[in-house]
């Protein structure tokens, strides 16, 4: 597949995940599947414009990354455009993705993420402005969105057409609504619907826990590629499995605990570089990953607790040394769900948001107010 001037030999994307897809995790994933596309976690446009230190840290890429892929989030078209201009002027990325799929209440209650496509004028203006800025530098722009706010307020078909008409190189559909959050099973039939509607490539996202799931999604929907989110948490080798599957091979990686621990140690070392040598911050960041890496292994609660109390690389290495490296990867958790599976209890959108598909002057004044929290993390 080609996205603008970027070749994606294996049509698989690491989907942006807040707090997960910083460059250390992306490097691990890309080492297993070097021909895919690995997207950085969401960057808040206002924070980038404000030169927020954390936002700038998240914009970093490792020299080994084949394609520097950055995702922007924002509600104010002018601010998102400014952020895109910074990306272009400072040569920060080779590819820009736009986030219209985040279901988290603190994002949707401000009209962002998966709430934004309901307002077609806002969606069109943001995409148009960013594409115009990026196209001048031959940087392809893509967009990710959900089926809609709920099944009474679906937006994905119209959002897909707007993205295509405004110049996006591809789109990704997470086949759930905002209301469904990460619960149940994503409805892949909606991916098939979108693929039938559009001429640009469509990536399918949702419930790909193993290589066979990726093949099934392609077969059932006709989509052009797959985007992997929670499925690779604690399983960066999933990208190798998918690469093999797409090549027609049945080869799969089933690592021993020792091999998994080698990845954990490598991840800790990369995070230490990410945090400029601060081992404490690195191993604290590692904690959630360790829980995913060890999921299914019968190592006991005391081992997991010990990892959660690590404060340095030596602490991590000490705990790794206490584990049985020959322990076989448990088949009962292979290709099974990981990470968040809960339903959202309520969808949070701005007051009166659903009354019209376009924004009023008053709504724009409220949405675009200079909220300092919008520039923070």
N, C-alpha and C positions, 0 to 999 in steps of 0.2 A: 504494500500500500504506500501511496505517496500523500503526504499532507503538505501542500505547497511544494517547497524545495526539500522537504525532509522525507527520507526513505524510512519506512517502518517494515522491514522484511517479515517480521512475525507480528501480525496484527493483534497485539496484546498490550494493554495499557495498565500501568500501576495507577490506580485512581487516587487522587489527593485525599489524605486523611489527616485531620488536625492532630498534632502531637505525635504523629507516626511517621509520615513520609518526608522527614528531613533527609539531608544528603547521606548520612550514614546508613539508614535503612535502604535508601534508593540504590546505593552502591552494592549492598549485599544482594538485592534483587537482580540488579543488572549483571552481576557476575554469573548468575545462573542462567539468565535469558538475555544475552547482550543485544539481541536484535529487536527488542520491544521499545516501548516509550514509557518513561518513568517520570511522573509529574510531582513537583514539589507540593507541600501542603499549602492550603489557602492563605494568600497574602491579602490583608485588608488594605484596600486602595488608599484610604485616608491615612492609615499608619505609614504606608510607604511614602506618601507625599510629605508627611510630617517627619520623615527620617527616623521613625521609631527604631531603636537599636535592635529589638527582637525581630521586627519585620525585616530589617536589613540582614540579620543573621540567617533568617529563613530563606532569604534570596540567594544564599551562597550555594555554589555547586563545587563538587570535587572535580579535579582535572580529568579523572578517568571517565566521567559521564559523557556518553556519546552525543546526546541531545540535551541541552539545558531547557527544561520544560517547567514553566511557571504558571500557577493559577492565581487569578485576581478575583477579589470579591468587592462589590460596592453597590450602592443604591443611587448615588448622585452621578449622573453621566459625566459631568465636568470633572469630578474628582477621579473617576475611573479612567477617563481620558488622560488626565495628568499623570496618573500612575503608569499607564501604558507608555506615555512619552518618556518617563524616567527609565523604564525598562529598555526602550529603544535607544535613547540618547547615551545611556551608560552601558550599553551592550550587556545587559543582564541575562538575556535568555534568547533561545532560538525558536521558541514556540510559546504561545500564550493561550491558556485555557480560561474561560469565564465561568464562574460558579453561579449557577441558578438552581442548585439542587440541594443545598444544605437545609436540613429540616430542624435544626436546633432552635428552640424558642427565642434565645437572645438574638438570633439572626433574623428569623421570620417576623418577629414582633416589630422590627424596624423596616419591614417590607423587603428584606433581602432574601438571598438564597432561594429556596423553593417557593416562596410567596411571590417573588418578583414577576415571573412570567404571566401572572394574572393581569398585570398592567402592561398591555401590549405596547403602548407608546414608550414606556420606560425601557422595556426589553429591547425594542428596536433601536432606540437612541443610544443605549450603552454599546450594543454590538456594532452599530454603524460607526460610532466615534472610535472605538478601539481598532476595528478593522482598518479604518482609514489611516490611523497612526502607524499601525504595524505593517500594513502592506507596503508602505514607502520604504521599509527596511527588509522586505521579503520575509517577514515573520508571519507564519500562518497562525490563524486564530481559530479555536474550537470552542464549543460550549457544552456544558453538562447541565441537564435538568431532570426533573421527575415527571411522573404522569400528570400530576396536578396537586392542588391543595388537598382535595379529597375527591371522591368519585362524582360528586355533584359539581365540582369546579375543576374539571380537567383542562389542561393547557398544552399538553405535549405536542399535539399535531400542529397547532398554530405556532408554538415556539420553534418547532423544527423548520417550518416554512420561513419564519422570520429570520432564523439563523442562516438558512440557505440563501435567501434573497439579499441579505446584508453582507454576504461574502465569507461566512465561516467555511473552513476547509472540511470540517466533520462535526458531528454531534455525538454525545453519549447520553443514553437514556437509562436512568435507574428506574426499573419497572415497579416502583412503589409510589404511592402518594405521600405527601407530607404527613397526613394523618396516620398512615401505616408505619411511619418511622422506619425501624429495622425489624419489624415483627412479621410473622407468617412467612409466606413464600412469595417472592416477586412474580408478577404476572408477565411472563415472557411474550404472551400474545400481543401485548402493547408494543414491544420492540418490533415484532413482525409488521404491525400496522404502520409504524413510523417508517420502517424500511421501504414499504410499498409506496409511501407518499413522497419520499425524497430521492434526489439524484446524488447528493453528496454521501460520503461514507457514514454509516451509523454503527456505533459501538454499543453493545448491550452490556448492562451492569445489573448485578443482583443475584446472589445465591450461587456463585461459582466457587465451590469449595475444593474442586479437584479438576484435573485435566479432562476427565470424561464429561464433567458439567460444561466445560468450555465447548467441547465438541457438540454436545447436545443443544446448547444455545444456538450455535451456528446452524445446525441442522434444522432446528425447529423454527427459527425466526428468519433465516437468510441474512442476518446482520453481517457486516463486513469485518468485525473484530469484537473482542471482548475487553471489558475493563474490570480489573480485579481490585476489590476493596478489602473487606474483612477477611476474605479467604486466604490472604497471604500473611496475616498477622501470626507471627511465630513460624511461618512457613515460606521464607523467601525462595526456597527451591521450587515452589509451585510454578514459577516462570520457566524453569527448565522442563518440568513435566508438560506444560502447555506447548512449549516449543516442540518437544518430541511428538506430542499428540498431533499437532498440526502438520508435522512431517510424515505422519503415518506410522510412527514408531510406538510400540507398547512399553518402551523403557520408562521407568518411573524411579524417583529417588525415595528410598525408605531408609532414612539415616538411623544409625544407632544413637544411643544417648551421648556417647563420646563425640560423635560427629556433630550432634546438635550443640553440645557444650563448646566445641571449637567455634561454632558460629556465634554463640553467646559471647565468648571471649573476644572475638573479632569485632562484634557489635559494640562491646564496651570500649574497646580501644578507639574505634572510629568516633564514638560519641565524645570521648575525651578530646580528640582533635576538634570536633565540632564546637565544644565548649572551651576552646583555647587552653586546654590543659587542666581544666577544673574537673578532677576526678569525682568529686562529690556530686556535682550537678550531673555528670555523665551517668553514674551508677543509679542515681535517683530516677533519671529518665529511663534507664534500662529496666526498671522494676516491672512496668506493665508488659514489656516485651518478654521478660523471663517467664511471667505467668503464662503467656501464650506458647512460648517455646516448650515449656514443661508439661503443657496440657496433655493429659492422658497417661503420662509416665507415672508409675507407682512409686514416687519418691517420698511421699509423706508430707504432711503439713509442716513439720518442723523444718524440713529442707526449704520449703517455699518461704517460710517465715524468715529463715536465716538469710536468704537472698534479698528479702525486703529490707533487711537491716544492714546491708552492705553500704560502706561509705567510701570505698576505694577499689582500685583495680585488683590489689592484692586480696582484698576481701572476696571479690568475685572469684578469683582464681582459687582461693582456699576452698570455697564451697563447691566449685567444679571438681576439685580434687577428691572430694568426699563421695562423689557419685560413681556408680558402676558404668564404665564406658561401653561395656558390651551389652547393656540392656537394649532389647529390640524395640523399635518403634511400634507402639500398640495399634494393631489393625482396627480396633473398635473406634478409634477417633480419626482414622484416615478419611479424608474427604468429608468430614463432618463440620457443622457450623461452629464458628468461634466468634468471640467478640460480642458486641451488643445484639440482642435479639428481642428487646422489649418493644412494646407498642408505646407510642406517645399517648398520653392521657387526653391532651387537648392541643389543638393547633392555635398558635398565637400569631395573629396578624394585626396590623394597625386598625384602629377603630374606623368602621365604615369601608374597609378595604374591598369587600366583596360586592359592594353596591354598584360598581361600574368597572369596566375593563380598561378604562383609561384614568390617568391621574388628574385630579383637580388642581387648581392653583394653590388652594389651601393645603392639600395633601403634600404637594411638592415643598412648600415652605416648611411644613412640619418635618418631612423626611430629610431635607437637606440642611437642617439646622446644624450649627457648629457644635456638635456634642463631643466634648473631649474624650469620652469613653470610646468613641468610634476610632480613635487614633491609638488606642492602647491594646494590650494583650493580657 
